[in-house]
Amino acid sequence: MLLSKVYYLAQRRGEIAERMQNKMHHWMDRFSPPSALPVAAGPEDLTARVAHLLQVPPALLAVTGGLPELESYIAKQRTTLLRRPGPFGNFMNGTATLGRLCYLACRQLRPRMVVETGVAYGVTSAYILQALADNGYGELHSIDLPPLGQDAETYVGYVIPSHLKTHWRLRAGSARNLLPRVLREVGSIDVFVHDSLHTYRHMKWEFQSALRSLRPGGLLISDDIEVNRAFEETIDRPDIEEWVAIREDEKDAICGAMKIASVRHKRGVESNANG
């Protein structure tokens, strides 16, 4: 196992420094303060919590469009992967809770530009792309650093139906190297989704980078917010208008979202600070 990883790493020499740094961050996280998140809502409360987050009536978030067909397709693809396992562990898959959070948010916000870090088999990406297709509008730019293994790159986005890939651009590499470049290229973004390296230092960096590019009223979504205090420290920013934490239904984890304030709200915060 170790020898195979060394072999595949030798084929990707440009990634050695980044992968070693990721390992170091994982080691350092053992000394990070644990999460102190309050009790999260259950997955059964997802629609109500997203409605509160976006300040819209829950009835506006009724599931429509191609979501039922997508979820059926994903289930079939997952069955195939159980028979023929790929390079990603099942723990790396996005859950239906996270996927539906992304879908409902994107359907309501009708984003022009969504940026995502971490793809794996593409469960969350598929939900986002389905929302964009149902809206008839928007693009998804994804960044993923595949695991070391034979043909690992070919499995990135495995469960995404081919007809949804029209408005998808995938960049292979580390978020640390590629995210600043992507944010510069696309300009202002409407939704950002973090699901890459879940260490305190990396999550704080991604959140801060994304929030600088998010438009007023935009949304930052993250998986696995319970692993450290990056999410709960970020929601204390004065420009965060609302946030939600939701326990996921397929693993012992919590996903979350925070909404950046509107222009009017931000001006009010700045005026109060100046006064």
N, C-alpha and C positions, 0 to 999 in steps of 0.2 A: 504493500500500500504506500509506504513512504517512498520507496524507490520509484514507483509510478508517478507520484506527485513531483519528485525531483526531475524526472524525465520530461513531464509536460511543462514544468516551470522553465526548464532549459529552452523550450521552444518559444517561450514568451519572456525573454530576458528584460524587455522593457517594463515588465510588470513586477519585477522582483522587489524593488524598493517599496512600492506601494503595498504589496502583499505582506512584506515584513513589517511595515508600519501598522497595518491592520492587526496583525498578530500582537504587536506590542500594545496597541490600544485595548485589545481584549484583555490582556494581562493586567494593564493598569486599571481597568474598570473594576477589578476585584476590590479596589480600595476606594471606589467612588461611593458617596452616600446612596443608600437605597431609595427607591421611589417612595414618596409620601402622598401619593394621589388619594383623594377622597374616594368613597365608594362609587364605582362606575355603574351606569345604567346597564340593564340586561339587553341582549340582542332583540328581545321582543318589543323593546321601547325605541328601536332604531328610528322609525318614521317620525314619531313624536319628538324625539330629541333633535333630529335633523331639521324638522320644521321650526323648532324653537331657535336653533342655531341660525337659520336663514331668515327667521322672522316672517314666515309664511304660514297660512292655514295647512294643517296636515293633509287635507283633501287634495291639495295641489300636488302632493308627492305620491299619488296613487301610481302603482307600477303599470306602465303602459309600454307600447313599442315592442321591441324584440327581446326583452329581458327573459321571459320564460323560455324561449327557444335557446337563448345563449346558455342559460343555466343547465338545460338538458344536454347541450353539446359538451359543456365543460365536464359534466358528470361522466359522459361516455369517454372523453379523452383521459380522464383520471383513471377510469377502469383499465384502459389500455396501458397506462403507465404502471399500474400495479402488476400487470402481467409481464411487462418489459421495462423495468425500472431505468430511469434516466439518471443523469449526474447530480440532480438536485434532490436533497432530502425532502420528505413530505413536510417537515417543519418549516421549509422555506416557501411553501405555497401560501398565497393570500387566501383568506377565508371569505365565505359568502357574506359575512358581516361587514368586513372591510370593503369588499366589492360593491355591496349594495349602498354603503355609505358614499362611495365614490360615484356610483351611478345616480343616486338621487340628487346629490349635490350638483353634478354636472348637468343633469336634466333641467334643474331649476335655474342655475347660474348661466347656462348656455355659454360656456367659455370659448373664447377664440383660441387660447393657447393654454395647454396643460403640459407640465413638466413632471416627470416621474423618475425617481432613482430606485433601482432594484426591480428586476422583471421576473427572473427565474422562469417558470413555465408560462407566465403571463396571465394568471388568473385575474389579478387586479387590473392589469392593462386591458384585458378583454371587456371587463365591465365599463371601464372608461370609454373605450372605443365604441361600445354599443350605445352608450349615452350620446356620444358625438354623432353617431350614425342616425340615431333617432331624432336628434336635433337638426340633422342636415347641415352641421356647421362645426368647425373647430378642428384642431390638430393636437396630437399627442407626441411629445418628444420624450423618449425613454433612454435611460443610461443603465447599463448592466455590465458587471465584471463577472463573467462566467467562472464556475469552479474549475479546478484543474482536473481534467479528465478527457478521455477520447471523444472527439466530436461534441464537446460540451456546448460549443456555440450554436450548434444546430438545434439544440433543445430550448434555447431562449425563445420564449413566446410560443411554445409548443401548442398550448390549448387555445390560441387566438384563431378564430375562423379566418380563412384567407380573405373573405370579402370585407372584413373589417380593417385590413391592413393598409387600405388606400390612404388613410390620413394618419399613418403611424410612421415615425422616423426613429429608428433604433441606433444608438451609438454604443459601441463595444469599448469598455474601458472603465476605469475607476471614476466614481463621482468626484473625488478630490481633484482629479485632473480635468474632467470634462464639464462638470456643472458650471463653473464660471464662464466657460466658452459658450455653452448652450444658452445661458441666461443673457449673455451679451448679444448673441445672434438673434434670439427671438424677441428681445425687448421686454415690454411689460407682459406679465403672465396673469392668468385668472385663477388657476388652481395649481398647487404644488403637492405632490404625493411622495413622502419619504418611506422607502422600504428597503434600504440598502444596509450599510454597516450600522448595527445598533449599539454603538458605544456612546458614552456621554459626550466626549469631545467631538466626535463626528456628527452626532445628531444636532448638537448646539450649532456647529458650523453650518450644516445644511439649512437649519431653520433660519439662522440669521441671514444667510445668503439669499434664500428664497423670499423672505419677508421684504428685503430691499427691492425685489423685482415685482412683488405682488401689487396689483392695482388696488385702490381703495375698494373695500367690499369683497376682496378676493379671499380665497380659502387655502389654508395649509392643513393637509391631512397626513397622519403618520400612523404606521403600524407599531406594535410593541412598545407603547409609551410607558409601560410599567417597569421597564428594565433599568431605568435610571431617572434622574431628575431633570433631564433636558427639556421635556415638554412642560412640566409644571413650572419651571423657572421662566420659560418663554411666555407663558400665558399671563405673567405678571407685567408684561410690557404695557405702557399706557395706550398704545395704538391697537391693542387686541380688544375687540368689542364683545365677543362671546366665544365660548368654547364648550366642547362636549367630550366625554370619555365613555366608551361603550365596550362592555365585555364581549369577547368574540365567542361564537358558537361552535367552533371546530378545534380550538386549542385554548390553553390556559394563558390568554393574553388579552390586552386591552388596546383598542385603536382609538384615536382621538382626532379632533379637528378644531381649528381655531379660525375665527373670522376677523380679518383686519378691518379696522374702523372705516366708516365712510369719510369723505373729505370734510363734511360738516363737523363730524365728531372729532376728527383729528385737529381741526382748527380750534375747536373748543378746548381740547386738551392743551394745545400750545398756548392759547390765550390765558388759561388758568395758570400754566407754568410761568408765563411771562409776568402775570399780575402778582 
